[in-house]
């Protein structure tokens, strides 16, 4: 677990900031306008972490898996076939860069490769996975309060970099295919901003979106009597939350916790930590929760999760396959209390000594954020499969 926790713990965004602090430009960091202008001139020159048909491509690695059951028995799983090619996935990775600067450069390093394998590779069974490098804020800059506001030069540079890659992809690589947007943590926060500004207001671009998976990013909706709040009107005016399997053009969003997030949480409450990065406000809004294992108009439905984790990142669960799955280990339910909305994950009865993914490695404020994606990875892949055909 330690290696997986280390890799995934880096996948946390600069969430301990607020928009009320003065912004100071780091020496050598271009202004948002200059950054956007410079990036626009590099169209067609995106550095791809994952790109179909290239080698190496971490998002096209082996999907062979061993299922580890709650009683400790194991069995091999069939390897899913390659994607048919009529659907693309556009993946934006979380905060993983270990570089010393506030914003990462575009060099592909092991941190990005590892998280792409852990979070994005399994989607390759149902879509062609594209993952651009972008000038994200680094782990080193996570708790720099001065850089945390949504309009800080550092966050603007990250967004401009992602927008450049997205526009390059649309212009040169999409070729009319529908797209699934996938992001976690900082990646989800940046996608929220990109969708809100560029995609949600544009009917033509909206029609291309098969699904948006935004985990640990605090998508918001207007507060209401429905557990999940309203379906639209918060982060997005047009793209709704998903309410059924196979629904196209909708959003799956959640943050995982063992119980109600504490008052000082970074996720699950409108206006909390991550909301600053995505530019969200707390006024009359609540954080959205869509259970990826139970896409239903009944948001309180309870369902079993289907986790997948790379075996190399779980050294205590040695298998002969690149992946380990944990069917029957955990159940999930969207919950709401006061100002908090979260995906509550609880363990089923299992044999003592079995490995667990349910560790709050970064403390109660983060919950299970480290494994938001992997806890439900099998379910998310099934959700994508349902819109692929």
C-alpha positions in Angstrom: 0.0 0.0 0.0 2.8 2.4 0.8 4.0 2.8 -2.8 0.4 3.2 -4.1 -0.3 5.7 -1.3 2.8 7.7 -2.2 2.0 7.8 -5.9 -1.7 8.7 -5.3 -1.0 11.0 -2.4 0.9 13.1 -4.9 -2.4 13.2 -6.8 -3.8 16.0 -4.7 -4.4 19.5 -5.7 -3.5 22.8 -4.2 -6.6 23.0 -2.1 -5.7 24.8 1.1 -6.1 28.3 -0.5 -8.7 30.9 -0.6 -9.5 33.6 -3.1 -9.2 36.3 -0.4 -5.4 36.5 -0.4 -3.2 38.8 -2.5 -1.7 37.2 -5.5 2.1 37.4 -6.0 3.7 36.4 -9.3 6.6 34.0 -8.9 9.8 35.3 -10.6 9.9 34.1 -14.2 6.2 33.1 -14.3 4.4 34.7 -17.3 1.1 36.5 -16.8 -2.1 34.6 -17.7 -2.5 36.6 -20.9 1.1 36.1 -21.9 1.0 32.4 -21.0 -2.2 31.9 -23.1 -0.8 33.8 -26.0 2.5 31.8 -26.0 0.7 28.5 -25.7 -1.7 29.3 -28.5 1.2 29.6 -30.9 2.3 26.0 -30.2 -0.9 24.4 -31.6 -0.1 21.0 -33.0 2.9 20.7 -30.7 1.2 19.3 -27.6 3.4 16.9 -25.5 1.3 13.8 -25.1 1.6 11.6 -22.1 -0.8 9.1 -23.8 -1.5 9.1 -27.5 -3.0 6.3 -29.5 -0.6 4.5 -31.7 2.6 5.8 -30.1 5.2 4.0 -28.0 5.6 4.1 -25.1 2.0 4.7 -24.2 1.2 4.1 -20.5 -2.6 4.3 -21.2 -2.3 1.3 -23.5 -0.5 -1.0 -21.1 -1.7 -4.6 -20.3 -5.1 -4.9 -18.5 -4.6 -8.5 -17.3 -6.0 -8.7 -13.8 -6.3 -11.1 -10.8 -9.5 -10.8 -8.7 -8.8 -10.9 -4.9 -12.1 -11.9 -3.2 -13.1 -11.0 0.4 -12.4 -14.5 1.6 -8.8 -14.3 0.2 -9.3 -16.6 -2.8 -8.1 -15.4 -6.2 -8.9 -16.0 -9.8 -7.8 -14.6 -13.1 -10.1 -12.2 -15.0 -10.6 -12.2 -18.8 -8.5 -9.5 -20.4 -10.8 -7.0 -22.0 -10.4 -6.5 -25.8 -9.0 -3.3 -27.3 -11.3 -0.3 -27.8 -13.2 -0.3 -31.1 -12.0 3.2 -31.9 -15.3 5.1 -32.2 -14.9 6.9 -28.8 -12.0 9.0 -27.4 -11.2 9.6 -23.7 -9.4 12.9 -22.8 -7.7 12.4 -19.5 -6.3 15.1 -17.2 -4.1 13.8 -14.4 -4.0 15.1 -10.8 -1.2 16.8 -9.0 1.8 14.5 -9.3 4.7 16.6 -10.5 7.7 16.5 -8.1 9.4 19.4 -9.8 10.7 22.2 -7.7 9.0 25.1 -9.5 5.4 26.3 -9.0 4.3 25.1 -12.4 5.6 21.9 -14.0 7.2 21.9 -17.4 6.0 19.5 -20.1 8.6 16.8 -19.5 7.1 13.3 -19.0 8.4 11.9 -15.8 7.7 8.7 -13.8 5.1 10.4 -11.7 2.9 11.2 -14.7 3.5 7.8 -16.2 2.5 6.0 -13.0 -0.7 7.9 -12.4 -1.7 7.5 -16.1 -1.4 3.7 -15.7 -3.2 3.7 -12.4 -6.1 5.9 -13.4 -6.5 6.0 -17.2 -5.1 2.8 -18.7 -8.2 0.6 -18.0 -10.4 3.0 -20.0 -8.5 1.8 -23.1 -10.8 -1.2 -23.4 -13.6 1.2 -24.4 -12.0 4.3 -25.8 -8.8 5.7 -27.3 -7.1 7.5 -24.5 -5.5 10.8 -25.0 -3.6 12.5 -22.1 -1.8 15.8 -22.6 1.0 17.0 -20.4 0.1 20.4 -18.9 1.7 23.1 -16.8 0.0 21.9 -13.6 0.8 23.3 -10.2 3.3 20.9 -8.6 3.3 19.0 -5.4 5.9 21.4 -4.2 3.4 24.3 -4.6 0.4 22.5 -3.1 0.1 24.6 0.0 1.4 27.9 -1.3 -1.7 30.0 -0.3 -0.6 32.9 -2.5 -0.9 30.8 -5.6 -4.2 29.1 -4.6 -6.8 31.5 -6.0 -8.5 30.5 -9.2 -7.2 33.6 -11.0 -3.6 33.4 -9.7 -0.9 33.4 -12.5 0.0 29.8 -11.5 -3.5 28.5 -11.9 -4.1 30.5 -15.0 -0.9 29.1 -16.6 -2.1 25.5 -15.8 -5.5 26.2 -17.4 -4.0 27.9 -20.4 -1.7 25.0 -21.0 -4.6 22.5 -20.8 -6.8 24.6 -23.0 -4.1 24.7 -25.6 -3.8 20.9 -25.6 -7.6 20.5 -25.8 -7.9 22.8 -28.8 -4.9 21.1 -30.5 -6.6 17.7 -30.0 -9.9 19.0 -31.4 -8.2 20.5 -34.4 -5.8 17.7 -35.3 -6.8 14.5 -33.7 -10.5 14.2 -32.8 -11.7 13.5 -36.3 -15.4 13.7 -35.3 -15.4 11.2 -32.5 -17.3 11.7 -29.3 -15.3 12.3 -26.2 -15.2 11.2 -22.6 -13.6 13.8 -20.3 -11.8 12.2 -17.3 -10.1 14.2 -14.5 -9.2 13.7 -10.8 -8.3 16.3 -8.2 -6.4 19.2 -9.9 -7.2 17.5 -13.2 -10.9 17.6 -12.4 -10.7 21.2 -11.2 -9.1 22.3 -14.5 -11.6 20.3 -16.5 -14.5 22.0 -14.6 -13.1 25.4 -15.6 -12.5 24.3 -19.2 -16.0 22.8 -19.5 -17.7 25.8 -17.9 -15.9 28.3 -20.2 -15.4 26.5 -23.5 -17.8 23.5 -23.8 -21.0 23.9 -21.7 -22.0 27.2 -23.5 -21.3 25.8 -27.0 -24.0 23.5 -28.4 -21.7 22.0 -31.0 -19.0 21.1 -28.5 -21.5 19.9 -25.9 -22.9 17.5 -28.4 -19.4 15.8 -28.7 -19.3 15.0 -24.9 -20.3 11.4 -24.3 -19.5 11.6 -20.6 -17.6 13.7 -18.1 -16.0 12.0 -15.1 -14.8 14.5 -12.5 -13.7 12.9 -9.3 -12.5 14.8 -6.3 -13.1 18.2 -8.0 -16.2 19.6 -6.2 -18.6 19.9 -9.1 -21.5 21.9 -7.7 -25.3 22.1 -8.3 -28.0 24.3 -6.7 -29.0 23.0 -3.3 -32.4 21.4 -3.2 -34.5 18.6 -1.6 -33.0 16.0 -3.9 -30.0 14.3 -2.2 -27.8 15.1 -5.2 -29.2 18.6 -5.5 -30.5 19.9 -8.9 -29.1 18.3 -12.0 -27.8 21.5 -13.6 -27.3 25.2 -12.8 -24.2 25.1 -10.6 -20.8 24.4 -12.2 -22.6 23.8 -15.5 -25.7 25.3 -17.0 -26.4 22.6 -19.6 -24.4 19.4 -18.8 -26.5 17.5 -16.2 -25.6 15.0 -13.6 -26.0 11.4 -14.8 -29.2 9.6 -13.7 -29.1 6.4 -15.7 -26.5 4.0 -17.2 -25.9 4.8 -20.9 -27.0 8.4 -20.6 -24.9 10.5 -22.9 -23.6 14.1 -22.3 -23.8 13.9 -18.5 -21.5 14.3 -15.5 -20.3 11.7 -12.9 -18.8 13.6 -9.9 -18.0 12.5 -6.3 -15.5 12.5 -3.5 -15.1 9.5 -1.3 -15.2 9.5 2.6 -15.8 6.9 5.3 -18.5 9.2 6.9 -19.6 12.8 6.9 -16.5 15.0 6.0 -15.3 17.1 8.8 -16.0 20.9 8.9 -12.4 21.6 7.8 -12.7 19.2 4.8 -11.1 20.0 1.4 -13.8 18.2 -0.6 -17.5 17.5 -0.3 -18.6 21.0 0.8 -19.3 23.9 -1.6 -16.6 26.5 -1.1 -14.2 24.1 0.5 -10.5 23.9 -0.5 -10.6 22.6 -4.1 -13.5 24.9 -4.9 -11.1 27.9 -4.9 -9.0 26.3 -7.7 -12.0 25.6 -9.9 -13.4 29.0 -9.3 -16.6 27.8 -7.5 -18.5 29.7 -4.9 -20.6 28.3 -2.0 -23.7 30.5 -2.4 -26.8 28.3 -2.3 -24.9 25.4 -3.8 -24.0 21.9 -2.8 -21.3 19.5 -4.0 -22.7 16.9 -6.5 -22.6 13.2 -5.8 -23.2 10.6 -8.5 -22.5 7.0 -7.5 -20.5 5.6 -10.4 -21.6 2.1 -9.4 -25.3 3.0 -9.5 -26.2 5.6 -12.1 -29.8 6.1 -11.0 -32.3 8.9 -10.5 -32.3 7.6 -6.9 -29.0 9.1 -5.7 -29.1 7.3 -2.4 -28.8 3.9 -4.0 -26.3 1.5 -2.4 -24.1 -0.5 -4.7 -21.0 -2.6 -4.6 -17.8 -1.1 -6.0 -15.3 -2.8 -8.3 -11.9 -1.4 -7.5 -8.8 -1.9 -9.6 -5.2 -1.1 -8.6 -1.9 -1.8 -10.5 -0.2 -4.8 -8.8 3.1 -3.0 -8.8 1.6 -0.3 -6.6 0.3 -2.8 -4.1 3.4 -4.8 -3.0 1.4 -6.5 -0.2 -0.9 -8.1 -2.8 1.5 -9.9 -5.1 -0.1 -11.2 -8.2 1.3 -12.5 -11.5 -0.8 -10.0 -13.4 -0.3 -6.3 -13.9 -3.6 -5.5 -12.1 -5.4 -6.6 -8.9 -9.2 -6.2 -8.5 -11.1 -6.3 -5.3 -14.7 -7.3 -6.1 -17.1 -7.6 -3.1 -14.8 -5.6 -0.7 -16.6 -2.2 -0.6 -20.0 -0.7 -1.0 -20.8 2.9 -1.8 -23.7 5.3 -1.2 -24.2 9.1 -1.9 -24.9 10.8 1.4 -25.9 14.4 2.4 -25.9 16.1 5.7 -26.0 19.9 6.4 -23.6 21.4 3.9 -21.7 18.2 3.0 -22.4 15.7 0.2 -20.1 12.8 -0.3 -19.8 9.2 -1.6 -19.6 7.1 1.5 -17.5 4.0 1.1 -17.7 1.2 3.7 -16.1 -2.3 3.8 -18.0 -5.5 3.6 -17.2 -8.4 5.9 -13.9 -9.9 4.8 -11.1 -12.2 6.0 -8.8 -10.7 8.6 -5.5 -9.7 7.1 -6.8 -8.8 3.7 -5.4 -5.6 2.2 -7.6 -2.5 2.3 -7.7 0.5 0.1 -9.7 2.4 2.8 -6.9 4.4 4.4 -7.1 8.2 5.1 -3.5 8.6 4.2 -3.6 12.4 4.3 -6.0 12.8 7.2 -9.7 13.2 7.7 -9.9 16.4 5.6 -9.0 14.4 2.6 -11.0 11.2 3.3 -10.2 8.6 0.6 -9.2 11.2 -2.0 -6.0 9.3 -2.7 -8.0 6.4 -4.2 -11.2 8.2 -5.5 -10.7 6.8 -8.9 -9.3 3.4 -8.1 -12.1 2.5 -5.7 -14.6 2.8 -8.5 -12.4 2.2 -11.5 -14.2 -0.9 -12.7 -17.5 0.9 -12.4 -16.3 4.0 -14.2 -15.0 1.8 -17.1 -18.4 0.1 -17.3 -20.1 3.6 -17.4 -17.9 4.5 -20.3 -18.6 1.2 -22.0 -22.4 2.0 -21.7 -22.0 5.2 -23.8 -19.5 3.7 -26.2 -21.9 1.9 -28.5 
